[in-house]
Amino acid sequence: MTHPSPHINSLSPQRFPVVVVGAGPAGLTLGNILRAASVDCVVLEVESREFIEQRPRAGVLEEWAVRGLERRGLAGNLLERAQVHTQCEFRFGGQRHRLPYAELTGQHHFVYPQPLLVTDLVREYADIRAGDIRFGVRDVQLHDLDTDRPSVSYTCPETGRRQVLHCDFVAGCDGARGVARTTLPPERVRIARHDYGIGWLALLAEAPPSSDCVVFGIHPRGFAGHMARSPQVTRYYLQCPPGDDPENWPEDRVWAELQERLGAADTPPLTEGRLIEKRVLDMHNHVVEPMAYGRLFLAGDAAHLTAPIAAKGMNLALHDAFLLGDALVAYLTEGDASGLHGYSADSLGRVWDYQEFSQWLSEVYHGTASGDPYRAGTTLARLRRLFTSPSAATAFAEQYLGMEATV
């Protein structure tokens, strides 16, 4: 709930047009857009700079998202260092099937791990554009959001005292478990949620990629995924029961399952290596509607969570940041409120499109392991269609690449 304005034991209040809560891709991109337009803002982050620059997260960026970063001067390192992917591969029935989506659409993916993008964005915001960013803040609270005088307070890590930031707008970019989402009055928003009833064992291996593209293993024992992260590190996924304990998966079991589920004729065994990350993700999605309440606007995972099934989460966060950043700049520099009024609806159109594709792709990934012969049969029919119908392959490629997005 929104807290009343704090007064006791507070330092002298400061004022900013925008307070951004959360220094992930959405918050940092938004902060950079505001700084580039000479709109003053402050970014608050509960973790340290070192932590957010090393936190393992997604790595697949759609081309429209990279071009949006490039137009805003935020893609220099990315364009120099990212891998370009032009096709993906499905393995099922002991065979491999390539889908050359760049040939079908003229567009491609970039692979650039989120920690590298966050590092670039922090450096641009804090070191180059001299933006105000405060790490390690505690007990962040949002106040008076339904008035024209909102504020944000937090405990300063150096002094232990409350600091108050008065502002015109608050951007909640602090993730699915952050304060921005939990501050929303339940009677003013609707949260739509979908649980897939499955888990993914997320793995990082100190091993070079075993393929030159993303590989999806569709297997009766469960889904498996292979995604390159760098020449030395590969991301793998293994379908598992939701809530499973990672300790149930010693390295020998992990590699045996990966070899089995990603195996196909005429393909060499996977290159194995030491596992440096092992955690279980319970697959679920949620969407908050609307993505605004009073002077609070949500962006990224604070507004919508998309399971990593279709690699859409970081792309949606950037889409939100582009829309919200441009809307705030238009209002604060020109008095044009149309972008802010339309922000939630404009963002949710893309959000629901990606949610639907994620749900469709989940059935492709997991249907053969469901234990239901009917679901297994329809899953294999969908897969066969992708590789026998050019129109089906093109439609898949367009959704996979998010081609309708323009920002």
N, C-alpha and C positions, 0 to 999 in steps of 0.2 A: 504494500500500500504506500501511497505518497505520504511522506513524513512532513509535519509542520516545519516551518523555517526554524533553524537552530539559532540560538542566541548565546547560550551559556558556554563559557570556557572556549570561546572562538577567537582566532586571530582576526585582524581587520579584514573584512571581506574584500574580495577582488571581483572585477566584472569583465566578462568576455562575451562577445556575441554568441559563441557556440562552445559548449563543453562536450567533448567526445569521451565517452566511457568505454575503454577497451582499445588495446593496441594490437589488434590482429590485422589481417588484410583490409577489412572494411574500414576500421577506424583510422588506420594509417593512410590509406588512400584518400579518405575523406579529409583528413587533416592536411594532406598535401594539396588537395584541390582548393581548400580554403586559403591556405598560405599563398598559393600562387595568385589568388585573386585579392590579396592584401586584406583578407578577413581574419581578424584575430581569433584565436581559439586556444584551448588547452586540451591535451589528451591525458587521461588518467588511466593507469594500468596497475593492477594489483601485483603482478609478477615483476621480476627484474628484467633489465634489458638483455642480459645474458640468457635468461630462460627463454624469452620469446624468440630469440634468434637461433635457438637450438632445438626448440620443441618440434618433434617429428609430426608432420601433417601431410596433407595432400600434395600432389605434384603435377597434375594435369591441367593445363590452361587452354581454353578454346581460343581460336584465332581472333575473334571479335574482342575478347577480353584483353589480349595482348595489344591489339591495335588501339583500344581505349586507353591503356596505360601509356602507349607510345605517344599518342596525341597530347597527353598531359605531362610529357617529359619524365615518365617514371619507368621506362622499359630499357634503358641503356644496357645495363648488365645482363638483363634477361635475354635480349636479342643477340648478345655476343656469346652467351654461355649455354643457353637452353638447347636441348635436343629437339629436333623436329621429327614428329611421327606422322606418317602418311597412310598407314594401314594397321589393321589389327587382325588377330587370328583367333578363330574358334577351333577348339579340338573336342571332337565328340565321336563316339563310335570307333575309336582307334584311328581316326583320320584327322588331318589338319586342313583347315579351310581358311584361306586368306580373303580379307575384305579390303580392297584398295580404295579407301574412302576419299583420298585426295584425287584420284583419277575420276571418281564419280561426281565430285563436287567442286574441285578446284581449291579446297581448303584443307587445313591440316591442324594437328595439335602441337602444342609446345609442352615439353616436360621440363619443369623447373621447380624443384622442391620448395614448398612453402617457407621453410626457414630462410632460404636464400632470398625469396621475395620480401619477406618481412625485414630482413637485414638491410636490403636495398631501400625499402620504404622508410625505415627508422633513420637511416643515414641521411636520406634526402630531407626528411622532415626536421630532424633535430640538428644535424651537423651542417647541412648546406643551407636550408631555409630558416634556420634558427627558430624553429617552432618550440613551443613550451610543452614538454612531455614530462610527466611525473610518475616515476616507477615506485613500486612497493607500497602504494597507498593502501590503507586499511579501512574497513567499515564504511564503504561508500554508500551514501544515501541520497535519494532524489526528493526534492521538495517542491510543492506548489506547482505541479506540472499543468494543472488545469487553470492556471492564471497567466497573466502576461509578465509575471515576475518569478519565473522558476529559479531554482538554485540547486547546487550540488555540494554536499559536504563530505569530508573524509578525514580520517586521522592521519596526520603527517608522520611518516616513519622516523624522521629525525628528531622531532620534538615531542611526539606523543599527543599533541594538541589537535583540536578540531580546526580545520580550515574550511572556509565557506567561499564558494564561487557563485556569484550571481551571473545570470546569463539571459539571453533571449530564447535560446533553444538548447535542448539536450539531445545528443545522438547516442543511442544505446547500441554499442557495437561489442558488447562484452560476453557474447556467447549464450548458449542455451541455458546455462546455470547461473548467469550473471544477474546483477541487481536490476537491470533495466526491465527484463522480462518479468521478474517477480514483483516489480512495483506496479504493474498494470492492474487496475481494478478488475476483478473477474467479471463483473457485470457489464463491463464496457468492451470486452474483447471475446472472441471465440477462438479456442485452440483446437484445431483438427489434428488428430493423431492416428497414425497407422503403425502397428507392430507387425513385422514380418514373421515372427516366431522362430527366427534362426539367429545364429551367431556367426561371426567371422573371426578366426584367429588371424590377427594382423601381425606380420613378421617383417623384420628387416634383416637381411643377410649380408654379411661381408663376403660377397661373391659377385663376380661380373654377371651381367644379364646373360641369360641363356637363349635369348631371341632378340632380333632387332626391332621388335614391336611388342605391344601389349598382347598377352595371350590369355584367353578365357577357356578354362577347362570345364566342360560340361560332362559330369560323370555320375553314375548311380551312387557312388560313395559320397558325393557332395561336390560343390563347386570348388575350383581352385583358380587363383589368378596370379599372373606374373606381370610386373610392371617395373621397367628400368627406372632407377633414380639417379644413378651416376655410373661411370665406367667401373666403379668398384663396389657399388651397393645396389641391391635389388629388393624391391618390395614384393612380398608374396601374401596371398590370402588363402585361407582354408576354411570352408564351411564347417561349423561345429555346433553343438547344442548351445542355445542362449544361456548365458550365465556360467559357461564352462570355466574351469580353472586352468589358466595357462600352464600350471605345473603338471597337468595331465598330458602335456605335449612335450616330452623330452625330444632332443634334437633328432635322434634316430627315427622316432615315430613321425616327426614333422617331415623329414626328407623322404621317408618311405611313402607317405601319403601324397606329397607333392609329385614325386616321380610317377606314382600310379595315376593320379588324376590329370596330370599334364602330359602324360605319355601319349605318343602317336607314332604311327608307322613313319619310317624315314626321318625321324628326329633323334638326335643324340640325347643321352641323359642330361638332366639339369646339372649345371656346375654348382656344387655344394660349397658352403662356407659357414663360418661361425654366425649364429643368430645373435644379433645385438639388440633386438626388440622383440617382445612377444606379449601381446595383450589381446583380450577378447572384446570385440565390439558387438553389442546386441543391436541388430538391425531394426531401426524404427525411423519414421519421419514425423515431423509435426510442422504445422503452419499456424501463425498467429494472424488473425484478421480483426480489425485493420492493423497495419504496421505503424500506427501513430495514435497517440493519446495526448490531447492538449499540445504542449510544447515539446513533447518527447516523440522522437522518430526512431524506430528500430531498423537495424541493418544487419545483414549476415545471419549467423546462427541464432542471434537473439530473437530474430523474427521467424526463422524457418530452418529446420534441420532436415537435411537430405542425407540419408545413409550413403556410404561411399560406393554404392552399387553402380552408379553411372558417372562417378567422378565429377559431380556438379557443384559441390558445396562452395569451393573457393571461387568458382566462376559466378555463382549467384551473389556472393559477398561483394565481389567487385562491381557487378551490375547495380546492386543497391547503392554502393558508394558513389558511382558515377551519377546516378539519378539524383541522390540526395545532395551530393556536393554541388552539382549544377543548380539544383533548386534553391539551396540555401544562398549561394552566391547571387542568384537572380533576385532573391528577395532582399538580401542585406545590402546590395549595391544599387539595385534599380527599383526596389519596391514591388517587383513582380511576384505575386504569390501563387501563380497558377501551377508552378512546378511542385510546390509544397502541397497544395490541395490535391494534386493528382498523383503524388508520390506512391501512396500505398497501392492504389489500383494499378498504376503502371508497373510496379515491381511484382505484384501478385500475379499478373498475367504470365510473366516468365516463370515465377515460382511454381505455379500449378502445372505449367507445361513440363517442367523438369521433374516434378513429382510424378506425373503420369508416366513419363518415359522410364523413370526409376522403377516404378511398379511393374511396368511391362517387362523391363529387362530382368528384374528379379525372377519373374516366372521362367524366363529363358534360362537363367543361371541355375535355378534350384528345382525346377519341375521334375527333372529325371531322378532326383534324390528324394522326392516326396513320399515314396512308397505307394503312390496312387498310379496305377497303370494308365488311367485316362489322362492325368496331367503329364505323365511322361510321354505319352503318344502325341499330345498336342504340342508339347515343347519341341520334340524332334521335328514335327511338321513345320513349326515356325523357323527352326534353324535351316531346314532344307529349302524353304522358300527364299531365305536370304541369299542362297547360293545358286538358285535356279531362276530367279526373277530379277532382272536388272532394276525394275521399278521398286521392288521391295528393298533391294540393297541400297538404292539411292535414298529412299525414304528413311531407312535406318540411319544412313550416314548423315543426313541432314539433322536428325534429332541428336545423334551422337555428338555432332559438332556444334549444336546450338546455333544453327546458321541464321535463324530469324532475328537474333539479338542485334540491335544497332544502338550504340551509345557513344 
